[in-house]
Amino acid sequence: MTVLSLPGNTAPAVDYRQLVAEYGAPLLVLDGDALRIQYRALRAALPRVELHYAIKALPHPAALAVLDQMGASFDIATRGEIDMLRDLSMDPRRTIHTHPIKKDSEIRAALRFGCTTFVVDNPDELQKFSRYRHRVGLLLRVGIRSKDAVVDLSRKFGCTPEEAPFLLAQARQLGIHVKGLSFHVGSQSGSAEGHCRAIRICAEIIRESRAQGIAKLTVLDIGGGFPVSYDAVVPDIDAFCAPIREALAELPGNIRLLAEPGRFLAAPAITAIASVVGRAWRDGRRWYYLDDGVYGAFSGQIYDHTHYPLNTLPAEGELQPSVLAGPTCDSIDVIAEDIQLPELAIGDLVIGRMMGAYTWASASEFNSLPIPRVLVVNGPVAKPTLMRVA
């Protein structure tokens, strides 16, 4: 990984050709101001909710530092993510460990770091915390399916609402403190209906567990899934969250609220710049071969079911059916088929937007091609240097 930083905190020039001439291609431009804008918007839309950034979406040190300075907390799921936060001297008290399935070594690593909130969703995971019961507080993840989400995250994780009381009772028998519930309705939700339904289901579990003396639950983690616009019209985040705010207002009293936004914060933060390195005419279409593809920054097309807004430099000229292909020898490495593009020459540029989430994070070095370099602009504010006076 190569990280470049422009001097100062100035935005990159609009001239992408100049950036490529100076820094090379392929290139990813990470703009800290985009993270700041998204964070402020979601904070305003969910004013009662503590935002724990899902590091997996964009685990870049500059992104983490910007969000830390904005006051964000963090959602960690692996020892590698813990190591990143430790290297950046992040406060472990502002973290939650949300992976429902963990090795004992992962639990111990998180505890050594200082994280004490973990997520479980089944009896075996509860048992793992017996030896640590005096050091942790757990969240029980409830699986609530949502047909509106692009990626269903309740298929792999989460107990059913009917199982929740039994798991809470088991935790009590083991002397393990379960302090709340969590859910994740899925990634890129089409509407807030899934969140609202999940909140109301969890509210009922909270009421029943309190009434029956099983557990006094005081935390609800509403997960992520807040949508961004790739190729469809998405309501602004305040309008999207309005029904969620109404549902949260119906919760029993004294509930601490958490969320795990990843994509919403990270997606607009990166612009990708790739260059045309080859051309061919095949089956009545012009093929353009780029120096980035689905094994690189466009990996989200494979892993994340996402297609990104694209434009070209130059942008003028008669449009013709075209194909954009990546640089590897694998035939699956195709970014776009039947896309209408002007005639491009070798050295011309293809610009990908909204490419911060699940792109650079899942890029590989397949075919021994390096991951695109990252240029950071509007990065974290430098801390003032303290001068010692004799």
N, C-alpha and C positions, 0 to 999 in steps of 0.2 A: 504494500500500500504506500502510495506517495501522496502527501498532503502539501499543497502549496497555499500560501496566504499572500494576498495583496497587501502592500504597505498601508498602514492606517486602517480605518474602517470605512473605506469608500466603496461604493457599489461598483460592480464590474462595468466596463464600457459596453455599450449596446453592440459594438462592433465585434461580433463573434469571430470574424476572420482574424482580427487583431489578437484576440485571446489565443486562438490556435497557433498563430504565427509565433507568439511569445512562449506559450506553455505546451504546445503540441496537442495532438488528438489521438484517441478519444479523451474527452475532458468532462468532468462533472463539476458544475458550479454550485456550491452550497452557500445559500444566502441566509445568514442568521436573522435578518429582518423578517423574512417570511415566517420563520419559527415564532418570532415575537408577535407578529400579527395574529397568527393562528392561536397562540396561547392566550392572548388577551381576549380574542373573540369567544373562545370556549369558556374562559373564566367568567365572562360577562353573561354568557348563556346559561351557565350552571353555577351561580354564585355561592351556593352552599356546599359545593362538591370539591374535595381535594383531588387535584389532578396528579396522578402517578404515571408519568410518561413510560410507555411500553418500549423499552430499549431496543427490542428486537427489530422494530420497524426501521430504524436508522441508528445503528450503534456507533456513530461517529463522535470522537471526543469533542469536537467543536460544537456539535449539536447538543451534546449533554451539558457542556459548560454554559452555553447560551440559556438553556432551559433552567439550569440550576440558578443562574443569576436572576431569572424571572420569578423564582420562587417555586418552581415545580418540584414535586417529589418523583420517585422512580419505582417502576414495576420491574423487578428482576426475576429471571427464570432459570439462570444457569450460573455456574461458578465463573465462567468467562465474563459474564456481565458484572458480577460482583468485583472481579479483578479490575475491570474498567473503572468502576466507581471509586475503588480504593486508590487507583493510580491518580485519579483526579481529586482526591481528598474530599469526596462527597460525604455528607452526613448520613450514616446508616439508619438513623432514627426516621429518616424520610423515605424509607424503602419498605416495600412489601414483596414477599416471594410468592409468586402466583402460579408456579407450575404444580399441578395437582399430584404428579408422580415424581418422586425424588429418591435418589440413592441416599443412604445414610451419610456418605461423605459430602454430599451437597448440603444436607441439613447442617452438618458441623461447620462447613465452610461459611454458610450464611450466618450462623450464630457467632463464629469468630469475628466476622465482619461487624456484627452488631445488629443485624436484622432479626427481629423476633416475631414477625407476623408471617404466617404461612397459610397456604390454601390446601385443603384436602377434599376428597370427594368419595371415599370408600373406606371400609373397615380396615383393610391392610395399611392404608396410609395413616389412619388414626393410631394404629399400633406402633408405627415407627416413632411416634412422638411421646410414647410412654416414658422413656428415659429422660426426655427433655421437658416434661410437663410443667416444671417450675420455672421454665425460662421462656415459654412461648405462649402466644395467643393465636388461635386458629380461626380461619374463615372457612365455612363449609360451602363448597361450590355446588350450586343447584343448576342442573341442566334443563334449559327451557328453549326448545327449538323455535326458530323463526323462519318462516318461508320468505320473508323480505330480505334476508341477508344474502350477499353474494357467496360468502364462505361460511358454512355452518360450523360453528365451534362448539356446539353442544352435542354433536354426534360422538366426539372422542372423549369429552370430559363432562363431568357433572352428574351428581346423583339425581334421581327423580324427586319431585316435590313430596311424593308419598314416602320415599326412603328417608327424608331429612329428619323426621322426629326420632327414628330408630338410631340414626347415627349420632344425633345429639345426646340421646340417652346413653349410648355406648361411651361417648366421650366423658360424660359425667361419671360413669362407673369407673373409668380409667383415671379419673382425676385430672383430665385434660381440659383446659379452659378454651371453649369455643366462644369467641366474642362476637361473631357475626356471620353473615351470609355473603356470598358473591355469586355473580352470574355473568355470562357473556353471550349475548344473543347472536353474535356473528359479525363478520367484517363487512363493512360497506352496506349498512342497513338502508333499505329503500324507504322506510318510514320509521317513525318513533313508536309504532304500535307494539313491536316486539319488546322494546324497553319498558313501555308502560305495563304490558301484560306481566312481564317478569317482576317488576316492582310490586305489583299488587299480589302476585303469588307469594313473593318473599315476605310481604307485609303480613299476610295471613299466617305464614310459618312463625314469624316473630311473635305475633299475638298469641298463637296457640302454645308456643313453647313457654312464654311468660305465664300464661294462665295455668298451665299444667305443672309449672315449677321445674320444667326440664332444663331450661337454660334462659338466662337473661341476656338476650342478644342486643348489642348496642351499636353494631357496625353493619352497613350495607355497601358492598362494592358493586357498582352497576356496569363494570367492564368498559368495553370500547364500542366500536362499530359506528362511530359518528362519521357520516359520509363526506366525501369530497367529490368534485365534479371532474371526471375524465372526458366523457363524451356525451353526457346527458345533463339535463338541467336538474340541479339539486337545490332545494330551498336553502336560504341562508341559515347559518347554524342557530341563530336565535329563534327563528320560526320552527326549525326542526326540534329544538329542545323545549319549546313551550309546553307541549303535552307531557314531557318528562317532568318538568317542574311541577305541573299540576299533580302528577302521580306521586311524586316525592312528598308533596305537601300532605298527602293522605296517610303517610307512615305514622306508626306510633311515635310517641315523644322520645326525645333523647337518643336519636339515631345519628351517628357520625357517618357521613357519606363520602365514598371514594369512587374514583373512576380510573380507567386504564387507557387513555387515548394514545394511539400510536400513529396510524395513518393520517388522521385529521391534522395533527401537528406537523408531521414530517413530509407529506406528499408534495406540497407546493415549494419545499425548500431547495429542491435540486433541479437544475436544468442540465440536460445532457447534450454534448456536442460531439457528433461523429462526422467523419469525412468519407467521401467516396474514394475508394482505392481501386475499384475495378468496375467494368461494365460488360454486359453481354446482351445479345438479342436472342430470346428463347421463347418459342411458342407464341409469337405475336406480342410479346411484352418485353420492355426494357428491364433488365435486371441490373440493379446497382448493389455492389458489394461494399459494405462499410467496415470500418475498423472497430466496431462495437456490435454486439448482438445479444441473443438470448442466453448465452453462457456468461455474458458480461453484465452491463448495467440494465439490459432489457430482460433480465432473468425473471422479473415479475410477470411477464407474459406467460411463463411456464408455471411458476409456483403460486402466483397471486391472481390469476384469471383477469389480468388487466391489460388493456391496450392504451397507449399514451398518445396525447395530442402531438402531432408531428408537423413541422413545416421545414422548408428548405431555403438555403441561400445559395444561389439566387432564387427568388420566388416567382419571377416573371416567366412567361412563355406559355405556349400551347400545352394543355394537359394531355397526358397519354397514359394508358394502363401500364403500371410499373410494379416492380417487386423490390423490396429492400431486404437484402440478405446480410447476415453477419459474417465475421471473418474466419470462423472455424471450418473444418472439413466436413462437419456433420450436416446432413441435409435438413435436419429439423431447425437449424439455425437461420430462421427467416423471421424478420421483424414484422413485415406487412406484405400482403399479397393483394393484387388488384387495387392498388392505391393509385389515385390519379396525381401525377407529378409532372412538372415541367422537365424539359430536357436538362440533365445534369452532366457536368464534366467531372473527370477525375480531379479531386481536390475540393469540389464543392461540398457544402455542409448540410447535414440533416440535424435539426434541433428537436430534441424531445423534452416536453414540459411535464410538470407534475410528477417528477421521477424521484422523489425523496423516499417513498415508503416501499420497502421490500424489493429493492432494486440493487443498489450497491451492497446492501446487507446480505444478499444471497448470491452475489456475483462470484464466479469461480475463475480459476486459471486453467480451465480445460484447453487442451491443445498447446499448453505452455504459453498462453497469451496472458499478459498481465491484466489485472483489474484496472479499469480506467482511473487516472489520477484525479484527485479532488482538489479543487481550488476553493478556498474558504474566503468569503467576503462578508463584511458586516459581522464579524465573528464576536466571540466573547470580549467583553470590556476588560482591558488589562487592569489588574489590581495595582494601586499606587505602590511605589517602592518606598519603604520606610527608611529614612536616613537617620543614622545614629549620631547624635550630637555629643561631642566630648565635653 
